[in-house]
Amino acid sequence: MKNNNSLFINREISWLHFNGRVLQEAVDKANPLIERLKFLGIFSNNRDEFFRVRVGTINRMLNVKKLDYKVKFDPKVVLSEINKIVIQQEEDFTNAYWEIVAELKKDGIFIINEKQLSKQQALFVKQYFKDNIWPHLFPIMLNNIHHESSLIDSSLYLLVDLQSENEEIENNQAIIKIPTDNISRFLVLPTEKGKHFIMLLDDAIRHCLSDIFSILGYDTYNAYTIKFTRDAELDIDNDVAKSFMSIMTESIKKRKRGVPVRFVYEETIPPGLLKKLIKKLKISENDNLRSGGRYHNFKDFMSFPHIGPDHLYYPPMPPMPHRDLPYNKSILDAVRKKDIMLHFPYQSFHYIIDLLREASVDPRVKAVKMTFYRTAKHSMAMNALINAARNGKQVTVFMEIQARFDEEANIYWTNRLQEEGVKIIQTIPGFKVHSKLILISRLEDGEEIYYANISTGNFNESTARVYADDSLLTANQSIATDVDKVFRLFETRYHPPEFESLIVSPFQNRNFFMKMLNNEIKNSEEGKESWVIIKLNSLVDRKIVRKLYQASDAGVKIQLIIRGLSVIKPGVPGLSDNIDAFSVVDRFLEHSRVYVFCNENDNKYYISSADWMQRNFDHRIEVTCPINDKKIQKELWTILQIQLKDNCKSRLLDVDDINRYKKTTSKKKIRSQFETYEFFKKL
């Protein structure tokens, strides 16, 4: 097989294709209007993270005189391609926004600026500014700023040009941080004649600039939006005299003023003022300057106010009860009888909270262990663990401090748990624990019995409402004992035990999946039925992609459902004829990792916390778990088949026709997430 880049899609470009699918949801008129607006927010948030993480990394490559031989692309070429795609997506984004704004007017919802206020609305905004906004504003005069590091990453600012008719007062400029950390980005104005009016916080401040600067003698004000996006890579200090917690805390503070990777400014800003600003902030051409519209940080639109008629929103889809977990009955007793799988958000995450609550008060439960990667801000799971510790249980938590953008929350909860006597296993520098595990130890008839929960997603009740994940509850002692071994692995710092049922990275996952694919290749070459179905967030690891190409060449039928990044090129004659790859982007974020192997029609099922990326195979502790229960296997199979038949929200990942909606000959419209919900309603 050829050993060159032509076999793979560049991962950065693939990421932009994924965000393009999110943007398609904002454009799709089959989606309710305000949901489309929220997809613009998701797209914007994703794009910011892309610049902070991926573009930041590429910029660092450009600053290295001699690139490492492992770098598989020319950074300059990739940056050029990124800019082309970003410009086109920005145009599509802007068109989508103004189309939605116009459509909302038909439903009596008006997004207005400071120049469109009625007299009564103007008085309302003035009073709201005085009571709620003004206490959070602290303008900085531009002349007092000496470097761009004064502006915080991804925060929104107004550059205000100040002028006065009084010739003795010199024109000046000020910068104001828009306080969206403290106040909603959206000001809902009083309803007038049944019409709803919404104003952005930026425009409310614009309306009240005289309240801020008239005391200085200025009488003319023009405000322009500016924003920095900064490299989000943490600069980890290796000072052995410091604790890892203090090192991370210091690094997080530095991130907020990291190296800029993009500077966005309002396109109406006068050239002379822009030139002065760039000089004052010491911005270079390498900082990816880009003009744009009046509004930025559309991530705030993910929290757009809930107003207007019901048809502007998705229909309610409350979580379904699980048939094996009746209300007010012991979950531990139910799991002792049989394996149970929860499917979020179709079923409620509160079953996990109830499990932890039960463990915290059950006198037979002696210990609870749990991993955390991303936690909810107000975590009921954490509160349940604290309650368990207060009830005398031995509670152990592995908290992954290095979870990008969640470090501060995880540091907070680490300190909080330690205050309550919970044992915290320290994070492992250089590695991340990405596995999602719960282990409960219970004495039953004098014997210690383990109960385990292995999940594809975070123990986070907030994201569990929108992330589609699978979560296995089991008292299978082979699996549960292996979970205990994983926790002992954390504490012994890499003295890997022998696992009986689980497949654990960085020790086994890569070799295991290579072995499973080799088995399918062997079966295909012997004329036996051979296929695999793989569902992932990301497929990036080149070694395993090569193995998939080899399997395809051997006649193995491969179906891939990949939400995000994918470097594989499906359907290429002579390379990947037997590979079909799809992506489903819809109301919920597809997050589960599921693998099914034909295995001579003795199908093997697995769920995992791991995507097929080098970091997941080699630099993280991940867990892949077999699914042995036939009923659960049937559930997983049904869900996968529904997704493979999706002809509403499924896109092809074909190189020459990326993101084209999948079409079928079926007259029935199949929207997989809605079909899956109906499936669980009937169980």
N, C-alpha and C positions, 0 to 999 in steps of 0.2 A: 504494500500500500504506500502511496506517495506520502512523503513526510514534509508537507508544507502547509502554509496557511490557507490554501485554496480549499482544504477539506473542512474548514470551520468558519462560522460567522464570528466576527469580532464581538466580544462580550459587551463592550460599551455600546456598540451599535444595536446589539440585541436588546439591551436595556432600554434604549430609546424606542425601539419597536414595541416593547411591552407598554411603556407609558403612552405610546400612540394608541394602544388598545383602550387604555383608560380614557383618553381623549375622545375616542369613538363613542364611548358611552355618554359623554356630554353632548355629542352631536346627535345621537340616536333619538329620533322623535318618538320611538316606542317607549322611552322612559319618561316618567313624569317630570315636569319642568324643574321643580326645586331639587329633585334628585339629580337632574342633569347639572344644575348649578353646583351641587356638592361634588360631582365628579370633576368639575373644573378645579375645585379645591384640592381633591386628591391628586390630580395631575400636577398642580402647582407645587404641592408638598413633595411629591416624588421628584420633580425636576430640581428643586432646591437640594434635596439629598443627593441627587446625581452629581450636581456641581460640587457639593461639599465633599463627597467621598471619591467618586470616580475621576472627575476632572481635576480635583486636587492631586490625586495620585499621578495622573498623566503630566501635570505641570511639574511635579517633582522629578519625573523622568527627564523632562526637558532640561532641567538644571543639572543633571548628572552628565559629566563630560564623556564618560564611556559607559554605555548601558550594559547591564548584565546580559550574558548570552541567553538567559531564560526568557527575556522580554521578546514576545512573539509578534510585535507590530511596531511600526514607525509612529512614535507619538505625534509628530507633526501632521502626518497624513490622517491619523484618527481624529485629531482635534479639528482639522479642516472638515472632515465628514460630519463630525458632531455639530459643528456650527451650521452647516447646511440644513441638517435635519431640524435643529432647534429653531432656526429662523422660520422654516415652513410650519412647524408645529405651533409656533407663536402666532403666526398669521391665522391658522385654523382655530386656535384658542380664542383669539380676539373676536373673530367672526362669530364663533359659537356664543360667546358671552353677550354680545350685543343682540344677537338673535333671541336669546333667552330673555333678556331685559325687555325687548319689544313684545314677546309673547306673554310675559307676566302682566303687562298692562291690560291685556284682554281679560285677565282674571282679577282686575282691580288692585294689582300690586305694582307700586311705582318706586323704583330706586332713583332718588333725586340727589342733586348736588346743592351747594350753598346758593347758587344763583337761581334755583327753581323754587325756593321756599316762599310760601305765602306769608303774610304779615303775622298771622297767629303762629305758624310753624317757626318763624324766625324768633319770636319771643320765647317759644318753648325751648329751642336749641340754645339760646342765650342762657336761660335759667339752668338747663341741664349742664351746660359747660361750666357755669359758676359752681354748681353743687357737686359735680361728679368728675369732670375732666381736668379743670384747672389745678386741683391739688396734686395731680400726677405729672404736670408739665414742668420741665426744668430746662429752659432754652440755654444753648451755648452759643456765644457769638463766634462767628467763623474765624475772626482774627485771633481768638484764644485757642484755636485747635491747631496742633502742630504736627499731627500725623493721622493717617487713616485708621489707626488702631483705636482711636477714640470712639469709633462707630462699631457697635456690637453686631456680631454675625446674624444675618437674616432678619434683623429688626428693620422696621420701616421708619424713615425719617422724612420730615419736611425741611427743605432748604428754603428759607424765607428771605426774599429780597426786600429790604426796608428803605423807604425813601421819605423825604419830607419837603414840604414847600418852603420851610424855613431854611434859607441858604446857609445858616450858621451850623446846621446839623448835617454832618457828613453821612452820605448813604452808607448802609451797612448790610450785613447778612447774618442770619442766625440759623441754627439747626435745632429742630425739635424732634425728639423721639416720640413716635405715636405709641401711647401706652396700652397696647393690646394685651400685655401681660396682666393688666389690672382691670381693664374695662372691655366689654364686648366691642368688636369691630363695627357692630351694627346698632344704630340708634333707631328704635321704632318710634315714629312720630304718632301723635293722636290721629285716630281714624277720622276721615272727613267724608260724609255722604256715602258711607259704606266702602270707601277706598282706603287701602293700606299704603302707608308711605314709610320708606326706609332710607336712612342716610348713613353713609359710611363715616366712621369716626374721623377719618382724615379730613373730610369735607366739613364736619362740625367744627374742627379746629380752624380750618380756613375761614369759616364764617365768623369766628371770634378772635381773629388775629389782633384786631384793634384793642380788645380787652387785655392783651398781653403786652403790646408794644407802644400803645399811645402814650403811656407815662414817660416814654423816652423821647417823645416829640415827633414820632413818625406818624404819617397819615396815609401812606400808600403801601400796600402789602401785596406781594405776589409769591405764592408758595408752589414749590415743585417737589415731587416725590423722588427720593434717592434711596438706594439699598445696596449693602454689601453682602455678598455670599462668600464665606471663608472656608478654607481647607479644614475639614473636621477631623483629620487624623490626629490622635492624641500623641503628644511628645512625652513619652514615658521616661522619667528620670530613673537612672539605675543606681541612685545613691543607696547603698545598703544600710545606711544609718537611719533611713526613713522607713516607716511602715508602708506597705503597699497601698493601704487606704489613704494615707496622707499624700502619697505620690499621685494617686488617681484624682484626688480632690484638687490638687494644684494643677494637674494637667487639664481638667475640665475648665478651670478658670482661664487658662491660656487659650483653650479652643475658641472661646468667644471672641478673641482678638487674634485669631490665627491669620495665616497668609491669605490675602484675598484671591479668589478665583473668578469673581465676576462682580462688576459694578454696573448697576442699572440706574438709569436716570430718566426723568420725564422728558419726552422728545420736544416739548415746547419751551424748555429752558433756553434763555438767550445764550448764544455762543460765547460771548464775553464772560458771562457769569459761570458757564460750564468750565471755561478755560481757567478761571480763577480758582474754582473749586478743585479741579484736578491737580493744579499746582500746589494748592494749600494742603491737600490730602496726600500728596506725593504718589499719585496713581500713575502707573505706567501702562503702556499699550498692551503689555503682557497680562494685564489684569482683566481682560475680556470685557471692555467697555461696551455697553449696549443701550441704545435709546429704546424707550418703550412708552406705553400709554400712561394715563394718570394713576391707575391703580395697580398695585403689586401685592405680594403676599396673599394671593388668592387662597392659600391654605385655610385662611379664616372662614372661607365660604363653606367649609366642611361643617361649620356650626351656624349656618344661616338660620335666622329666627323661624320658628314654626308658626306661620300665619297662612291665611287663605284656605280655600276649599280642599277637601280630601283628595281630589283627583290630581293634585299637584305632588302627591307623595305616593310611595309604594303602598300597596294594601298591607294591612297588619299581617304579620306572620309570627304569632306568639309561639314559643317553644312547645313542642309536643311532650306529653308525659311518656316516660319509658314503661313499657308493659311489665317489666320485671322489677320495677322499683316503685311500688305503691306508696302513697303518702303516709307518713307516720309509722313506717315499718323499718326495721333495721337493714341498712344497706350492707353492712358486713355479713349478716346472716344470708342475705340474698346472693352475695358474691361467693360465699362459701359453697353454695349449691351449684353455681354455674358461672362461667365467664359472661361478662356483660360489657357491651360496647356502647358508649355514648357518642352521638354525632352532633357536634355543635355547628351552627346555632339552631339546628332543627330540634334538638333537645336541650334542656336547660343546663347551664354550667352550675346551677345551684345544687345539683346532685353532688358535685365535688365539695362544695361548702358544707353540705349536709353530712358527707362522709367524714370530713375533718371535724365537724362539730360532734358527731357521734363518737369518734375516736377520742375526743378530748374529755368526754364524760364517762365512757365505758370503763368500769373498774378493771376489766380483764385486759384492756389495752395498756401496754407498758411503755411503748416508744412509738414515735412518729418521726419519719425522715422525709425531707422534701427538697427538690431543686427548684430554683427560681432563675429565670432569665430576664423576662420583662414582667413587671408587676403593675397592678392597677394602682392609681393614685390613692384611692381609699379602699385598700384591699381587705375584703372579708376573709380571704384565705389566710392572710397574715394574722388577722384578729383571732381566727380559729386556732392557729398555732400558739399564739400568746395565751389563749384560754387553756389549751392543753398543758402548757408549761405551768400555768397557775394551778392546774389540777394535779400536779405532781408527775406528769408524764415526762419521759426523757425525749426532748424535742431537739432534732438536729436539722439544720438548714444549710444547704450549699447555695450561696448567693453569688451569681456571676456578676461581679462588679464591672466587667469589661463589656457588657451589652451596650453597643453603640447607641448613643442618645438617651439611654435609660440609666446611665451611670449614677446620676444624682439621686434619682428615686431609689435605686438599689443601695446606695450608701446610707440614705435615710433609714430604710427598713433594716439594714444590717445593725445600725446603732440602736434602733428601737427594739429589735428582737434581743439583742445582747442585754439591754436594760431589764428585760423580763426573764433572763436566765436561760434563753435558748442558746444552744451550742451552735456557733457559726463556723463552718469549715471555710478557711480562707481560699480566695480565688487563686488560680495557678497561673502566674505570669508566663506569657508566651502561648498559653492554651486557653480555650474557652470551653466551659461546660454548657452544652447546648441541649442536652437530653432533658426530658420533662418527666420526672419520676416522683412518685409517692410510695413510701413503704410504711406499713403499719404492722407492728408486732403485738400479738395478742396471745394470752395464755388460755388454752382450751383443754380441759381435762389433764392439766399438768404438762401439756406439750405446747411449745412455742410455734404458733402458726403465723405465717407472713401473708399479708394482703398487699397487693401492688396495684398501682395505676401507672400505665405507660401511655403517654399522649404524644400526638404529633404537634401540638400547639402549646402555647404558654398558659400557665395557671393564672389567667388574668380575666376577671369577670367582665371587664369593659370590652376588650377585643373579642371575647368569646361570643358576643352578640352579633358580630359581623364576620368573624373568621370561621371558615368551614374546616373543622378539625375532627379527628377521630381519637377516642380516648378509651383504652381497654382497662377494665376492672377485673382483676383475677386473683384467685387464691390457689392457682396452680403453683405448687411449691417449687418446681423446677425453675419457672420463670421468676417467681418472687424471691427465691434464694439468690438468683443471679442479680436481681435488683439490689439486694443487700451487699453483694460483692462489689457492685458499682460504687456504692457509698463508701465501702471500705477502701476502694481504689482511691477515692478522693483524699482520704485521710492518710494513706500510706505513701502518697505521691509516686505513683507509677511503679508499683510492683504488681503487674497485671495478673489476676487470678485466671483460672480456667473456667470458662463459662459453658454451661450445659445447654442453655436454650437461647439466650440473647446473643446478638452479634454487636460488638462494641467497637467503635472507633476510638483511637486511631490504630487499633490492633488488628481488626478483622474485617471491617465493612467492605473495603475495596476488594480484598481477595475473595470474600464471600460472594459478592455480586459477579465478579469475574468468573468464579466457579459455576454459578447458576447459569450465566450466559453460555459458558462453554458446554454445559450439559445440554442446553437447548440446541446449540450448534451440532453437537454429537448426534442428538436424536434426529435432527433434520437431515443430516448426512446419511443416516441409516434409514431414511424414508418414513420416519415416524412423525406424527403431528407435533408441531413445535411453534410456540408463540410466547410472547410476553406482553403484559400491559403494565406500563409504568406511569404513575402520577407523581409529579414533582412541582416544586416552585421553580427550581433552576436546574439546568443541565449544562454544566460548564467544563467538567473534568475531561480533558482531551484523551486520556488513556481509556476511559470507559466509553467515550464516543467512538474511538477506533474499534473497540470490541463490539459495539452496536453495529458499526459498518460491516465488520467481519461476520456477525450473525446474520445481517441482512443478505450478505453475499452468499451465505450458506443456505438461504431460503427460510430463515426464521421470520415469522410475521411479527412485526414490532409496532405496537400502538402506544404513542406517547401523549400524555395530557400534561402540558407544562404551562403554568400560569405566567411565569416571568422570563428570566434569561434562558436562552437556548442557543448553543453554538453549533448544534447539529444541522446538517443540510438534508432534509428528508426528500425522498422521491427523485433523487438524482440518478439517472440511468448509469448502471455499472458501478454505482457506489452505495446507494441506499434505496434501491427499488422497493424493498419490502418494509420501509419505514414510513409510517404516517404520524404526523405530529400536529397537535391542535392546542389551542389555548382558550380557556373559558374565563371571560371577565364579565361579571354581572353584579347583581345586588350585593352578594357576599364575596369576600375575598377567599378564593380557594387556597387553602394552606396545608392540607393534609398530604402526607407522602405515603403512597400505597403501591405495593409491588405484587404482581401475580405472575407466576411462572407455570407454564403448561405441565412440565415434569411428567411426560408420558401419560397425560390426563389424570394424574394424581396431583391436582393443582396445589401449589404452595403459595400461601398468602403471608404478607408481612406489612407492618406499618413501621414508621420510623420518624425520628425528629430530624433526619439528615437529608439534605439535598445531595445531588451528585455533583459536588464541587470539590476541588482539591482540599480546601480548608476543612470541609466536613469529613473527608476521608482521613486526612493526615494531621490536622491541627486542632481538632475539637474532640471532646468526649460526647459521642452520639450513641444512641441505642436503636437498634433494629429488632423488632419483636415479632416472632411467628404468631399467626392467628390460627388456632387449632379447632375452635368451635365451628361446626358445620353451619349453624344458623347465622353466626356472625360473618362467616365467609360468604354466605348467600347474600347478606345485606350489602357487603362491600362490592360483590359482583354486580348486584342490581344497580347500585349507585354509579359504578364505573360504566356500565352499559348505557345508562341514561345519559351520562355525560358524552359518551362516544356518539350518541345519536342526536345530540344537541344540534339544531339547525337554526337557532336564533342568536345565540351568544357565543358560539364557537368559531374561532378564527383559524385559518390555516397558517402554519409556520413555514410554508414553502418559500424558498429563497426568492424566486422570481415573482411571487405574488403574495408577499408578506401581509398578514392581517386581513386578507380577504375573508369575508364571512363564509363559513362553510355552507354549501347548498346540498340538498338531497332530493331524491325523486319523491320522497314522502310528501303527501299533501298536508299531513298533520304537522303543526308547528310544535316543536319540542324545545322548551326552554328549561334546561336541565335543573336549575336550582328550584324552580317552581314545581317541576315534576317530582323532584326528590322530596320536597315538602309534602306533596300529596301522598307519596309513598309512605312516609312516616305517619301521616294522619290515619292511614288504613291499617297500620300494624297493631 
